[in-house]
Amino acid sequence: MNFDFTEKYILENDYVLLKPLEVSDKEKLISFAINEPEIWKFNINGGNGKENFDTYFDTALKLFKENNHYPFIVFDKRTNQYAGMTRLYEISNEFKRLDIGFTWYGKQFQGTGLNKNCKYLLLEFAFDKLKMIRVGFGANSKNERSINAMKSIGCKVEGILRQFSKDADGKIIDAIKLSILKDEWEENVKINLKEQLEKYASS
């Protein structure tokens, strides 16, 4: 099936719920901007501070309405709390590819298995439902936590884009690009990621 921006895609399992971002979701997330501004230190145009978060959030909704990005709010079922956001973007039904990114979580949700659950749901949706052949990822080349997280789910490094973007301080930075292909998903990534999720579930 083709991706349709007018559809309300709900992705969930026993641990996490992803639903399309709505205007009312801002109040559920604003505390992260005020209390945890360091979440966005690797990226320009992040949500560090209320004013920046207003712009960040409103831009996400604008890009959603323009059929450009498809943002989700992330709900952690284990703690019964909203945990962050993620997006699908660079979506091409013609070339059967999309990117997953603009992902962030509050500090208490990092390293809990939440991200892997989210990524599993998004990859399953992309490859098994939408029949995509490629899912791309990217990050500030200095954001080791994010890069290691992407590698741990099966992403392969494609290369470095030199002087590609800026960090939160406006410093020019390199970006790293990674991806997972449909064949890789079917051959081992899906199985390996499922096994990782089972370990979190039993811990």
VEXLUM-599701 format. One record per residue (C-alpha): residue in three letters; z, y, x. Coordinates in steps of 0.001 Angstrom, whole numbers, padded with zeros to 6 digits, always signed. Layout:
# residues N
ALAZYX/...
This chain:
# residues 203
MET+000000+000000+000000/ASN-000499+003608+001072/PHE+002311+006039+001692/ASP+002748+008412-001251/PHE+004759+011613-000843/THR+005349+011772-004595/GLU+007208+008450-004590/LYS+011007+008406-004334/TYR+011519+005736-001697/ILE+015036+004303-001625/LEU+015829+002072+001356/GLU+019127+000219+001487/ASN+021052-002858+002516/ASP+024746-003755+002393/TYR+025637-001155+005036/VAL+023429+001893+004619/LEU+021453+003830+002003/LEU+018534+006134+002738/LYS+017241+008352-000042/PRO+014828+011316-000108/LEU+016417+014636+000826/GLU+017274+017024-002021/VAL+018445+020645-002143/SER+021935+019576-003204/ASP+022319+017476-000044/LYS+022923+020525+002144/GLU+026576+020774+001132/LYS+027059+017098+001998/LEU+025945+017695+005585/ILE+026901+021268+006482/SER+030229+020226+008034/PHE+028357+018503+010875/ALA+026685+021794+011780/ILE+029976+023682+011820/ASN+032216+021043+013435/GLU+029798+019105+015663/PRO+027153+021529+017001/GLU+026696+019416+020141/ILE+024754+016858+018062/TRP+021643+019020+018555/LYS+022061+019997+022213/PHE+018880+018216+023313/ASN+016549+019831+020785/ILE+015400+023311+019877/ASN+015498+024325+016194/GLY+018455+022032+015573/GLY+021273+022536+013115/ASN+024011+023779+015433/GLY+026012+026282+013371/LYS+025676+027210+009708/GLU+022806+029685+010117/ASN+020755+027301+012232/PHE+021498+024422+009886/ASP+020320+026442+006890/THR+016996+026982+008654/TYR+016812+023362+009827/PHE+017549+021958+006370/ASP+015269+024377+004510/THR+012434+023625+006942/ALA+012842+019898+006319/LEU+012513+020463+002563/LYS+009530+022782+003066/LEU+007716+020177+005164/PHE+008565+017594+002494/LYS+006995+019706-000251/GLU+003926+020246+001922/ASN+003438+016460+002287/ASN+004053+016743+006014/HIS+007480+015171+006672/TYR+009451+012749+004511/PRO+013177+013366+005194/PHE+015999+011034+004196/ILE+019712+011648+003903/VAL+021723+008743+005334/PHE+024760+007323+003520/ASP+027155+004920+005272/LYS+028288+002399+002672/ARG+031069+001035+004871/THR+032906+004354+005033/ASN+031486+005744+001778/GLN+030364+008906+003588/TYR+027148+010800+004235/ALA+026355+010355+007909/GLY+023206+012321+008823/MET+019453+012543+008405/THR+016203+010945+009566/ARG+012507+011483+008814/LEU+009099+009880+008646/TYR+006339+012152+009930/GLU+002844+012108+011481/ILE+002010+009787+008588/SER-001595+008548+008484/ASN-002749+006145+005796/GLU-006205+006194+007372/PHE-005072+005058+010814/LYS-002033+003125+009524/ARG+000566+004813+011691/LEU+003639+007002+011381/ASP+006528+008310+013481/ILE+010273+008032+012936/GLY+012361+010895+014244/PHE+014452+014023+013683/THR+017323+011543+013475/TRP+020939+012587+013871/TYR+024345+011266+012839/GLY+027871+012603+012943/LYS+029821+011482+016004/GLN+032015+009059+014095/PHE+028905+007107+013012/GLN+027369+006812+016466/GLY+027647+003387+018056/THR+028748+001747+014792/GLY+025529-000099+013996/LEU+024497+002537+011451/ASN+021450+003604+013462/LYS+020213+000041+013909/ASN+020565-000594+010175/CYS+018600+002568+009431/LYS+015894+001706+011931/TYR+015581-001811+010544/LEU+015072-000505+007015/LEU+012534+002093+008150/LEU+010592-000356+010321/GLU+010600-002988+007596/PHE+009294-000380+005174/ALA+006600+000774+007609/PHE+005340-002614+008759/ASP+006040-004978+005857/LYS+005508-002660+002876/LEU+003089+000016+004111/LYS+001294-002360+006505/MET+001341+000181+009315/ILE+000072-000990+012705/ARG+002033+001483+014840/VAL+005358+003305+014587/GLY+006010+006037+017138/PHE+009223+007580+018469/GLY+010022+010472+020793/ALA+012931+012206+022512/ASN+013981+014735+025108/SER+013529+012822+028368/LYS+017147+013662+029315/ASN+018600+012293+026087/GLU+019620+008956+027555/ARG+021686+007895+024539/SER+018728+008270+022193/ILE+016268+006643+024606/ASN+018537+003654+025189/ALA+019021+003285+021431/MET+015254+003199+020900/LYS+014729+000682+023689/SER+017493-001512+022296/ILE+015646-001967+019000/GLY+012423-002938+020786/CYS+010578+000308+021461/LYS+008274+000331+024475/VAL+007835+003440+026621/GLU+004319+004883+026500/GLY+004790+007823+028833/ILE+006212+011250+029582/LEU+004817+014459+028102/ARG+005533+017035+030788/GLN+006971+020434+029809/PHE+006416+019518+026197/SER+009280+021121+024283/LYS+012608+022933+024601/ASP+016264+022048+024342/ALA+018882+023919+022309/ASP+019283+026476+025112/GLY+015547+027203+025170/LYS+014960+025402+028458/ILE+011543+023752+028822/ILE+011907+019970+028868/ASP+009810+016833+029237/ALA+009519+014480+026272/ILE+009321+010708+026285/LYS+007102+008812+023842/LEU+007779+005263+022691/SER+006370+002939+020053/ILE+006483-000424+018319/LEU+003281-002160+017238/LYS+002898-004427+014212/ASP+002282-007490+016405/GLU+005488-006770+018352/TRP+007434-006350+015126/GLU+006226-009673+013785/GLU+006553-011585+017070/ASN+010062-010608+018160/VAL+011329-007107+017312/LYS+012191-007906+013695/ILE+014040-011113+014602/ASN+015913-009540+017522/LEU+016956-006530+015469/LYS+018163-008778+012640/GLU+020311-010682+015130/GLN+021827-007427+016381/LEU+022676-006405+012816/GLU+024350-009752+012184/LYS+026587-009196+015202/TYR+027680-005816+013817/ALA+028304-007390+010423/SER+030571-010052+011884/SER+032529-007695+014152/
